[in-house]
Amino acid sequence: MSSCPFHPHPAGAALPAGEADARDFFRQAQAEGLWVGTFESWKAERGTGAEGGVRLTTAELVFGAKLAWRNQARCIGRLYWRSLVVRDFREVADAAGMYAALGEHLELATRGGDVRPVMTVFAPAKAGCAGPAIRNRQLAGYAGYRDRGAVLGDPLNCALTEEALALGWEPPGQRTAFDLLPWILVGRDERPRWFPVPAGLVKEVRLVHPTLAWFGELGLKWYAVPVVCDMALRLAGAVYPAAPFSGWYMGTEIGSRNLADEARYNLLPQIARCMGLDLAAPASLWRERALVELNAAVLHSFAAAGCRIVDHHTASDEFGRFCALEEAAGRSVSAEWDWIVPPLAGAATAVFHRPMTDLRLRPEFVHGGHAEERAGR
């Protein structure tokens, strides 16, 4: 799932940014057999939207969104880019309309645990107008409550939690470490509003361990579907600031980052103590041993709950297959090594040994103003 401005694009740098993006998109689509003819004739036939960029058909939007996923240098799971379900909601620019569509998105993506990749594209950015926008980093996320220097819940979401509380949201019952945050949506030229997550819509998985009986007593859980909301889609000269997309988790995203990072739930010391390990001796590798068992619990629990998830070794092999297919098609693969290599047993995966370059290909997803959360897909 940084503060990342739109990258300067080396091709067609003398052209206005929107014109260069539209021309590049046309060339890519033409090379893959979508159109014949010239860019000028295609642009004239489609016309230019009031928000900038070429006015794409729904079929072209679908193709462009899939290209953006295929180009995503930080994603290890691109083997399945063709399977992305793209929903054209470009006519929706108000918060109420977005709320209804987001509920449909999550239901369509979850499928009871048989997770599939889905993207919903709302109205594009328009000069002089604010929104539409989704303030949440992901549709599902847990509150972080600051209290005298400590945090109950997810520290990543402290600012969003405080914004939700200021807008009038009240946590259900007693505060816990796993309170689902409401959705904070901003329609075009509207003020931020909070909306409750529809009851039962977010599938959550209680974490247990296949052999450590005490693990379930920790009361840990995580949500099944990551729906990334803090990235904009840049496509054919237009920018879509609200274009949430979802796939399925790679286990290490939860077990090695969300629950283990010191700046997140920081659970490794607690798990290591439960395992009887010596935390005073770094050479005992208590962090690594606790990390392995936490990841084992995540993979075991998702599988037991019937929720799609992928382990980092399988994901690495799938990325290799993706690269082979792209190279066979005559396309270079854009990738960032420090995002592709898993945060557990990295040197034991094939991607560790693969040279990578971020080619900054477009169409693309670009980060908004939120702090980064490392995400594998």
RAJOTA-V562275 format. One record per backbone hydrogen bond with DSSP energy under -0.5 kcal/mol. NH is the residue of the N-H (numbers start at 1). CO is the residue of the C=O. If there is no record, write none. Layout:
# RAJOTA-V562275
nh = {NH,NH}
co = {CO,CO}
This chain:
# RAJOTA-V562275
nh = {4,4,10,13,15,20,21,22,23,24,25,26,27,28,29,30,31,32,33,34,42,43,44,45,46,47,49,52,54,55,56,61,62,63,64,65,66,67,68,69,70,71,72,72,73,75,76,76,77,80,81,83,84,85,86,87,87,88,89,89,92,93,98,99,100,101,102,103,104,105,106,107,108,109,110,111,113,114,115,116,118,119,120,121,122,122,123,125,129,132,133,135,136,139,143,144,145,146,147,150,152,153,154,155,157,158,161,162,163,164,165,166,167,168,169,173,179,180,181,183,185,185,186,188,189,190,193,195,201,203,204,205,206,207,208,209,213,215,216,217,218,219,222,224,226,227,228,228,229,230,232,233,234,234,235,235,238,240,241,243,243,245,246,247,249,249,251,253,254,254,255,256,257,258,259,261,264,265,266,267,271,272,273,274,275,276,277,279,281,282,284,285,289,290,291,292,293,294,295,296,297,298,299,300,301,302,303,304,305,306,307,308,310,315,316,317,318,319,320,321,322,323,324,325,326,327,328,329,330,331,334,335,336,337,339,340,341,348,349,352,353,354,355,359,363,364,366,368}
co = {2,368,8,10,12,16,17,18,19,20,21,22,23,24,25,26,27,28,30,29,38,39,40,41,42,43,53,49,236,47,54,57,58,59,60,61,62,63,64,65,66,67,68,69,71,72,74,376,376,77,78,80,81,117,84,85,119,86,87,121,89,91,94,95,96,97,98,99,100,101,102,103,104,105,106,107,110,111,113,109,246,85,244,87,120,242,92,239,126,186,186,184,184,227,179,157,152,144,150,147,145,151,143,153,154,155,157,158,159,160,161,162,163,165,164,171,176,178,141,195,183,193,133,93,130,187,185,183,198,201,202,222,204,220,206,212,211,212,213,214,215,216,205,203,224,225,226,245,137,137,366,240,232,364,233,238,235,233,239,231,241,228,118,226,224,308,310,250,250,251,251,252,252,253,254,257,261,258,261,259,267,268,269,270,271,273,272,277,278,280,281,282,285,286,287,288,289,290,291,292,293,294,295,296,297,298,299,300,301,303,302,113,249,311,312,313,314,315,316,317,318,319,320,321,322,323,324,325,327,326,332,357,73,335,336,336,337,345,346,349,350,351,353,357,234,234,232,230}
